[in-house]
Amino acid sequence: MFSKTRRSLFILFLVNTSFLLVTPVVLASTSHSVCQTPSLTIPNNDSTGVSDTLTISDSGKITDINLIIDANHGHLGELIFRLEHEGTTVTLLENPGMSDTAPKGCYGQNIANLIVDDEGTYSLQNDCHSYDPGYDVTFLHQPKESLSAFDDQNIADEWKLTVSDNYDFNSKEGSLNKWCIKYERVSLADFSSTPDPDTTLVFSDKPIVDEGQIAHYSF
């Protein structure tokens, strides 16, 4: 059996819940895409390379992120691509095809609107071909390091893509024509409550409002 005190509190909590209405918050994922066309020169045999910064004004926790890259270069095996955001750096591509038996790496030319995706069936590192363009754009390509390193970060603010040519095999400059960030982020569905959010609910052992009004209690 409830004691007198416990019975009183039990009843008052039922009264309170009859007036406190909260619509559950539903987490959903929404897709977005932001592109930039810098047309920047990739200097030959320069490990500093060239960087371009893309600023995203949207906000929300990242659940998935992919890239689209379009660049011109006469010898893809010379290149390194890195993406940075909020202190995290991911190497997308690093001298593809290069090995002890292939010291100059991939001889392919140009990257034509290629989608970089962790779920890709091909690899940026290993599936570069000796023709133009150097990658088959009908397939998604996995980066060297996973883009999931950015998951759960806020999509907002600056993203920096750096491209460098680290050898002098062909003695020619390249260009970063275009790049896009395609991302999914968590969004909150519409939220409603009665009383309004941030309203203080005070509990007591006696009701202090008339019937039909929102109940406030204090201990």
Contacts in CASP RR format, 6 or more apart in sequence:
PFRMAT RR
TARGET T0000
AUTHOR 0000-0000-0000
METHOD contacts of the structure
MODEL  1
MFSKTRRSLFILFLVNTSFLLVTPVVLASTSHSVCQTPSLTIPNNDSTGV
SDTLTISDSGKITDINLIIDANHGHLGELIFRLEHEGTTVTLLENPGMSD
TAPKGCYGQNIANLIVDDEGTYSLQNDCHSYDPGYDVTFLHQPKESLSAF
DDQNIADEWKLTVSDNYDFNSKEGSLNKWCIKYERVSLADFSSTPDPDTT
LVFSDKPIVDEGQIAHYSF
2 10 0 8 1.000
5 205 0 8 1.000
8 205 0 8 1.000
9 205 0 8 1.000
12 203 0 8 1.000
12 204 0 8 1.000
12 205 0 8 1.000
12 207 0 8 1.000
12 215 0 8 1.000
12 217 0 8 1.000
15 207 0 8 1.000
15 215 0 8 1.000
16 201 0 8 1.000
16 203 0 8 1.000
16 215 0 8 1.000
16 217 0 8 1.000
19 194 0 8 1.000
19 212 0 8 1.000
19 213 0 8 1.000
19 214 0 8 1.000
19 215 0 8 1.000
20 193 0 8 1.000
20 194 0 8 1.000
20 195 0 8 1.000
20 201 0 8 1.000
20 214 0 8 1.000
21 193 0 8 1.000
21 194 0 8 1.000
22 192 0 8 1.000
22 193 0 8 1.000
22 194 0 8 1.000
23 190 0 8 1.000
23 191 0 8 1.000
23 192 0 8 1.000
23 193 0 8 1.000
25 188 0 8 1.000
25 189 0 8 1.000
25 191 0 8 1.000
26 188 0 8 1.000
26 189 0 8 1.000
27 186 0 8 1.000
27 187 0 8 1.000
27 188 0 8 1.000
27 189 0 8 1.000
28 186 0 8 1.000
28 187 0 8 1.000
28 188 0 8 1.000
28 189 0 8 1.000
29 63 0 8 1.000
29 64 0 8 1.000
29 184 0 8 1.000
29 185 0 8 1.000
29 186 0 8 1.000
29 187 0 8 1.000
30 184 0 8 1.000
30 185 0 8 1.000
30 187 0 8 1.000
31 182 0 8 1.000
31 183 0 8 1.000
31 184 0 8 1.000
32 58 0 8 1.000
32 155 0 8 1.000
32 182 0 8 1.000
32 183 0 8 1.000
32 184 0 8 1.000
32 185 0 8 1.000
33 180 0 8 1.000
33 181 0 8 1.000
33 182 0 8 1.000
33 183 0 8 1.000
34 54 0 8 1.000
34 56 0 8 1.000
34 58 0 8 1.000
34 180 0 8 1.000
34 181 0 8 1.000
35 68 0 8 1.000
35 178 0 8 1.000
35 179 0 8 1.000
35 180 0 8 1.000
35 181 0 8 1.000
36 52 0 8 1.000
36 54 0 8 1.000
36 178 0 8 1.000
36 179 0 8 1.000
36 180 0 8 1.000
37 177 0 8 1.000
37 178 0 8 1.000
38 52 0 8 1.000
38 176 0 8 1.000
38 177 0 8 1.000
38 178 0 8 1.000
38 179 0 8 1.000
39 175 0 8 1.000
39 176 0 8 1.000
39 177 0 8 1.000
40 50 0 8 1.000
40 52 0 8 1.000
40 175 0 8 1.000
40 176 0 8 1.000
41 50 0 8 1.000
41 173 0 8 1.000
41 174 0 8 1.000
41 175 0 8 1.000
42 49 0 8 1.000
42 50 0 8 1.000
42 71 0 8 1.000
42 73 0 8 1.000
42 79 0 8 1.000
42 163 0 8 1.000
42 164 0 8 1.000
42 165 0 8 1.000
42 173 0 8 1.000
42 174 0 8 1.000
42 175 0 8 1.000
42 176 0 8 1.000
43 49 0 8 1.000
43 50 0 8 1.000
43 165 0 8 1.000
43 173 0 8 1.000
44 165 0 8 1.000
44 168 0 8 1.000
44 171 0 8 1.000
44 172 0 8 1.000
44 173 0 8 1.000
44 174 0 8 1.000
45 78 0 8 1.000
45 165 0 8 1.000
45 166 0 8 1.000
45 167 0 8 1.000
45 168 0 8 1.000
45 171 0 8 1.000
46 164 0 8 1.000
46 165 0 8 1.000
47 164 0 8 1.000
47 166 0 8 1.000
48 164 0 8 1.000
49 162 0 8 1.000
49 163 0 8 1.000
49 164 0 8 1.000
49 165 0 8 1.000
50 162 0 8 1.000
50 163 0 8 1.000
50 164 0 8 1.000
50 176 0 8 1.000
51 160 0 8 1.000
51 161 0 8 1.000
51 162 0 8 1.000
51 163 0 8 1.000
52 160 0 8 1.000
52 161 0 8 1.000
52 176 0 8 1.000
52 179 0 8 1.000
53 158 0 8 1.000
53 159 0 8 1.000
53 160 0 8 1.000
54 158 0 8 1.000
54 159 0 8 1.000
54 160 0 8 1.000
54 161 0 8 1.000
54 179 0 8 1.000
54 181 0 8 1.000
55 157 0 8 1.000
55 158 0 8 1.000
55 159 0 8 1.000
56 155 0 8 1.000
56 156 0 8 1.000
56 157 0 8 1.000
56 159 0 8 1.000
56 181 0 8 1.000
57 156 0 8 1.000
58 155 0 8 1.000
58 156 0 8 1.000
58 185 0 8 1.000
59 154 0 8 1.000
59 155 0 8 1.000
59 156 0 8 1.000
59 185 0 8 1.000
60 154 0 8 1.000
60 155 0 8 1.000
60 156 0 8 1.000
60 185 0 8 1.000
60 186 0 8 1.000
60 187 0 8 1.000
61 152 0 8 1.000
61 153 0 8 1.000
61 154 0 8 1.000
61 155 0 8 1.000
61 185 0 8 1.000
61 186 0 8 1.000
62 150 0 8 1.000
62 151 0 8 1.000
62 152 0 8 1.000
62 153 0 8 1.000
62 154 0 8 1.000
62 155 0 8 1.000
62 183 0 8 1.000
62 184 0 8 1.000
62 185 0 8 1.000
63 151 0 8 1.000
63 184 0 8 1.000
63 185 0 8 1.000
63 186 0 8 1.000
64 151 0 8 1.000
64 183 0 8 1.000
64 184 0 8 1.000
65 147 0 8 1.000
65 150 0 8 1.000
65 151 0 8 1.000
65 155 0 8 1.000
65 181 0 8 1.000
65 182 0 8 1.000
65 183 0 8 1.000
65 184 0 8 1.000
66 115 0 8 1.000
66 116 0 8 1.000
66 117 0 8 1.000
66 118 0 8 1.000
66 140 0 8 1.000
66 147 0 8 1.000
66 181 0 8 1.000
66 182 0 8 1.000
66 183 0 8 1.000
67 83 0 8 1.000
67 92 0 8 1.000
67 115 0 8 1.000
67 116 0 8 1.000
67 143 0 8 1.000
67 147 0 8 1.000
67 179 0 8 1.000
67 180 0 8 1.000
67 181 0 8 1.000
67 182 0 8 1.000
68 113 0 8 1.000
68 114 0 8 1.000
68 115 0 8 1.000
68 116 0 8 1.000
68 178 0 8 1.000
68 179 0 8 1.000
68 180 0 8 1.000
68 182 0 8 1.000
69 81 0 8 1.000
69 92 0 8 1.000
69 111 0 8 1.000
69 113 0 8 1.000
69 114 0 8 1.000
69 116 0 8 1.000
69 178 0 8 1.000
69 179 0 8 1.000
70 111 0 8 1.000
70 112 0 8 1.000
70 113 0 8 1.000
70 114 0 8 1.000
70 177 0 8 1.000
70 178 0 8 1.000
70 179 0 8 1.000
71 79 0 8 1.000
71 110 0 8 1.000
71 111 0 8 1.000
71 163 0 8 1.000
71 174 0 8 1.000
71 175 0 8 1.000
71 176 0 8 1.000
71 177 0 8 1.000
72 109 0 8 1.000
72 110 0 8 1.000
72 111 0 8 1.000
72 174 0 8 1.000
72 175 0 8 1.000
72 177 0 8 1.000
73 79 0 8 1.000
73 109 0 8 1.000
73 110 0 8 1.000
73 111 0 8 1.000
73 165 0 8 1.000
73 172 0 8 1.000
73 174 0 8 1.000
73 175 0 8 1.000
74 108 0 8 1.000
74 109 0 8 1.000
74 110 0 8 1.000
74 170 0 8 1.000
74 172 0 8 1.000
74 174 0 8 1.000
75 104 0 8 1.000
75 106 0 8 1.000
75 107 0 8 1.000
75 108 0 8 1.000
75 109 0 8 1.000
75 167 0 8 1.000
75 169 0 8 1.000
75 170 0 8 1.000
75 172 0 8 1.000
76 96 0 8 1.000
76 106 0 8 1.000
76 107 0 8 1.000
76 108 0 8 1.000
76 109 0 8 1.000
76 110 0 8 1.000
76 111 0 8 1.000
76 128 0 8 1.000
76 134 0 8 1.000
77 95 0 8 1.000
77 96 0 8 1.000
77 97 0 8 1.000
77 98 0 8 1.000
77 104 0 8 1.000
77 105 0 8 1.000
77 106 0 8 1.000
77 107 0 8 1.000
77 108 0 8 1.000
77 128 0 8 1.000
77 167 0 8 1.000
77 169 0 8 1.000
78 95 0 8 1.000
78 165 0 8 1.000
78 166 0 8 1.000
78 167 0 8 1.000
78 169 0 8 1.000
78 170 0 8 1.000
79 93 0 8 1.000
79 95 0 8 1.000
79 96 0 8 1.000
79 163 0 8 1.000
79 164 0 8 1.000
79 165 0 8 1.000
79 166 0 8 1.000
80 91 0 8 1.000
80 93 0 8 1.000
80 94 0 8 1.000
80 95 0 8 1.000
80 162 0 8 1.000
80 163 0 8 1.000
80 164 0 8 1.000
80 166 0 8 1.000
81 91 0 8 1.000
81 92 0 8 1.000
81 93 0 8 1.000
81 94 0 8 1.000
81 161 0 8 1.000
81 162 0 8 1.000
81 163 0 8 1.000
82 89 0 8 1.000
82 90 0 8 1.000
82 91 0 8 1.000
82 92 0 8 1.000
82 161 0 8 1.000
82 162 0 8 1.000
83 89 0 8 1.000
83 90 0 8 1.000
83 92 0 8 1.000
83 147 0 8 1.000
83 159 0 8 1.000
83 160 0 8 1.000
83 161 0 8 1.000
83 162 0 8 1.000
84 90 0 8 1.000
84 159 0 8 1.000
84 160 0 8 1.000
84 161 0 8 1.000
84 162 0 8 1.000
85 150 0 8 1.000
85 153 0 8 1.000
85 157 0 8 1.000
85 158 0 8 1.000
85 159 0 8 1.000
85 160 0 8 1.000
86 153 0 8 1.000
86 154 0 8 1.000
86 157 0 8 1.000
88 149 0 8 1.000
88 150 0 8 1.000
88 153 0 8 1.000
90 143 0 8 1.000
90 145 0 8 1.000
90 146 0 8 1.000
90 147 0 8 1.000
90 149 0 8 1.000
90 150 0 8 1.000
91 143 0 8 1.000
91 144 0 8 1.000
91 145 0 8 1.000
92 116 0 8 1.000
92 124 0 8 1.000
92 143 0 8 1.000
92 144 0 8 1.000
92 145 0 8 1.000
93 124 0 8 1.000
93 125 0 8 1.000
93 143 0 8 1.000
93 144 0 8 1.000
94 125 0 8 1.000
94 144 0 8 1.000
95 105 0 8 1.000
95 166 0 8 1.000
95 167 0 8 1.000
96 105 0 8 1.000
96 106 0 8 1.000
96 124 0 8 1.000
96 125 0 8 1.000
96 126 0 8 1.000
96 128 0 8 1.000
97 105 0 8 1.000
97 106 0 8 1.000
97 125 0 8 1.000
97 126 0 8 1.000
97 128 0 8 1.000
98 104 0 8 1.000
98 105 0 8 1.000
98 106 0 8 1.000
99 105 0 8 1.000
104 167 0 8 1.000
104 169 0 8 1.000
105 128 0 8 1.000
106 128 0 8 1.000
106 129 0 8 1.000
106 130 0 8 1.000
106 134 0 8 1.000
107 130 0 8 1.000
108 128 0 8 1.000
108 129 0 8 1.000
108 130 0 8 1.000
108 131 0 8 1.000
108 132 0 8 1.000
108 133 0 8 1.000
108 134 0 8 1.000
109 131 0 8 1.000
109 132 0 8 1.000
109 133 0 8 1.000
109 134 0 8 1.000
110 132 0 8 1.000
110 133 0 8 1.000
110 134 0 8 1.000
111 133 0 8 1.000
111 134 0 8 1.000
111 135 0 8 1.000
112 133 0 8 1.000
112 135 0 8 1.000
112 137 0 8 1.000
113 137 0 8 1.000
113 178 0 8 1.000
114 133 0 8 1.000
114 135 0 8 1.000
114 137 0 8 1.000
114 141 0 8 1.000
115 137 0 8 1.000
115 140 0 8 1.000
115 141 0 8 1.000
115 182 0 8 1.000
116 124 0 8 1.000
116 140 0 8 1.000
116 141 0 8 1.000
116 142 0 8 1.000
116 143 0 8 1.000
116 147 0 8 1.000
117 140 0 8 1.000
117 141 0 8 1.000
117 142 0 8 1.000
117 147 0 8 1.000
118 142 0 8 1.000
118 143 0 8 1.000
118 146 0 8 1.000
118 147 0 8 1.000
118 148 0 8 1.000
119 140 0 8 1.000
119 142 0 8 1.000
120 139 0 8 1.000
120 140 0 8 1.000
120 141 0 8 1.000
120 142 0 8 1.000
121 139 0 8 1.000
121 140 0 8 1.000
122 135 0 8 1.000
122 136 0 8 1.000
122 139 0 8 1.000
122 140 0 8 1.000
122 141 0 8 1.000
122 142 0 8 1.000
123 141 0 8 1.000
123 142 0 8 1.000
124 135 0 8 1.000
124 141 0 8 1.000
124 142 0 8 1.000
124 143 0 8 1.000
124 144 0 8 1.000
125 144 0 8 1.000
127 135 0 8 1.000
127 136 0 8 1.000
127 139 0 8 1.000
127 141 0 8 1.000
128 134 0 8 1.000
128 135 0 8 1.000
129 135 0 8 1.000
129 136 0 8 1.000
135 141 0 8 1.000
155 183 0 8 1.000
155 185 0 8 1.000
159 181 0 8 1.000
161 176 0 8 1.000
161 179 0 8 1.000
163 176 0 8 1.000
165 173 0 8 1.000
165 174 0 8 1.000
191 197 0 8 1.000
194 214 0 8 1.000
195 201 0 8 1.000
195 214 0 8 1.000
200 216 0 8 1.000
201 216 0 8 1.000
201 217 0 8 1.000
202 216 0 8 1.000
202 217 0 8 1.000
202 218 0 8 1.000
203 217 0 8 1.000
203 218 0 8 1.000
203 219 0 8 1.000
204 217 0 8 1.000
204 218 0 8 1.000
204 219 0 8 1.000
205 217 0 8 1.000
205 219 0 8 1.000
207 215 0 8 1.000
207 217 0 8 1.000
208 216 0 8 1.000
208 217 0 8 1.000
208 218 0 8 1.000
209 215 0 8 1.000
209 216 0 8 1.000
END
